[in-house]
Amino acid sequence: MTSEETMMFKFGNDENKAERTICDVCAAMQEKGYNPINQFVGYLLSGDPAYVTSHNEARSKIRAIERDELLEELVRYYLEQHNK
Protein backbone atom coordinates (compact mmCIF):
# COMPACT_ATOMS: atom_id res chain seq x y z
CA MET A 1 0.00 0.00 0.00
CA THR A 2 1.40 3.41 -0.96
CA SER A 3 0.84 6.63 0.96
CA GLU A 4 -1.54 7.69 -1.83
CA GLU A 5 -4.04 4.89 -1.16
CA THR A 6 -6.96 5.42 1.18
CA MET A 7 -7.15 3.07 4.13
CA MET A 8 -10.50 1.71 5.27
CA PHE A 9 -11.31 2.50 8.89
CA LYS A 10 -14.03 0.32 10.34
CA PHE A 11 -15.21 -0.46 13.83
CA GLY A 12 -16.94 -3.63 14.83
CA ASN A 13 -20.70 -4.05 14.90
CA ASP A 14 -21.27 -1.91 18.01
CA GLU A 15 -23.18 0.85 16.21
CA ASN A 16 -26.45 -0.10 17.88
CA LYS A 17 -24.82 -0.16 21.29
CA ALA A 18 -23.32 3.29 20.69
CA GLU A 19 -26.63 4.61 19.37
CA ARG A 20 -28.54 3.27 22.36
CA THR A 21 -25.97 4.70 24.77
CA ILE A 22 -26.12 8.14 23.14
CA CYS A 23 -29.93 8.16 23.38
CA ASP A 24 -29.95 6.98 27.01
CA VAL A 25 -27.30 9.47 28.08
CA CYS A 26 -29.03 12.37 26.30
CA ALA A 27 -32.32 11.50 28.00
CA ALA A 28 -30.63 11.41 31.41
CA MET A 29 -28.96 14.79 30.78
CA GLN A 30 -32.24 16.36 29.70
CA GLU A 31 -34.02 14.96 32.77
CA LYS A 32 -31.42 16.65 34.96
CA GLY A 33 -31.73 19.95 33.05
CA TYR A 34 -28.42 19.83 31.18
CA ASN A 35 -27.90 20.71 27.53
CA PRO A 36 -26.88 17.33 26.09
CA ILE A 37 -25.05 18.84 23.11
CA ASN A 38 -22.80 20.97 25.29
CA GLN A 39 -22.19 18.14 27.73
CA PHE A 40 -21.42 15.60 24.99
CA VAL A 41 -18.97 17.95 23.30
CA GLY A 42 -17.22 18.56 26.62
CA TYR A 43 -16.96 14.83 27.25
CA LEU A 44 -15.82 13.94 23.74
CA LEU A 45 -13.15 16.64 23.67
CA SER A 46 -11.78 16.12 27.17
CA GLY A 47 -12.59 12.52 28.00
CA ASP A 48 -13.66 13.76 31.44
CA PRO A 49 -16.72 11.76 32.56
CA ALA A 50 -17.70 14.60 34.91
CA TYR A 51 -19.44 16.18 31.89
CA VAL A 52 -21.97 13.34 32.05
CA THR A 53 -24.52 13.05 34.82
CA SER A 54 -24.58 9.92 36.93
CA HIS A 55 -28.41 10.03 36.78
CA ASN A 56 -29.83 6.73 35.46
CA GLU A 57 -26.27 5.34 35.27
CA ALA A 58 -25.51 7.61 32.29
CA ARG A 59 -21.88 8.11 33.33
CA SER A 60 -21.16 4.40 33.60
CA LYS A 61 -22.95 3.76 30.29
CA ILE A 62 -20.93 6.39 28.43
CA ARG A 63 -17.66 5.10 29.87
CA ALA A 64 -18.46 1.59 28.56
CA ILE A 65 -18.16 2.88 24.97
CA GLU A 66 -14.92 4.21 23.52
CA ARG A 67 -15.10 7.88 22.55
CA ASP A 68 -14.05 7.10 18.98
CA GLU A 69 -17.01 4.72 18.68
CA LEU A 70 -19.36 7.46 19.88
CA LEU A 71 -17.90 9.89 17.35
CA GLU A 72 -18.22 7.31 14.59
CA GLU A 73 -21.90 6.80 15.43
CA LEU A 74 -22.58 10.54 15.52
CA VAL A 75 -20.89 11.11 12.14
CA ARG A 76 -22.66 8.09 10.62
CA TYR A 77 -26.06 9.36 11.79
CA TYR A 78 -25.36 12.90 10.60
CA LEU A 79 -24.29 11.76 7.15
CA GLU A 80 -27.25 9.41 6.79
CA GLN A 81 -29.64 12.26 7.63
CA HIS A 82 -28.02 14.69 5.21
CA ASN A 83 -27.58 12.32 2.29
CA LYS A 84 -31.26 11.45 1.89
PyMOL commands that set and color helices and strands:
alter all, ss='L'
color gray80, all
select helices_A, chain A and resi 15-31+36-46+49-51+55-63+67-82
alter helices_A, ss='H'
color red, helices_A
deselect
rebuild
show_as cartoon
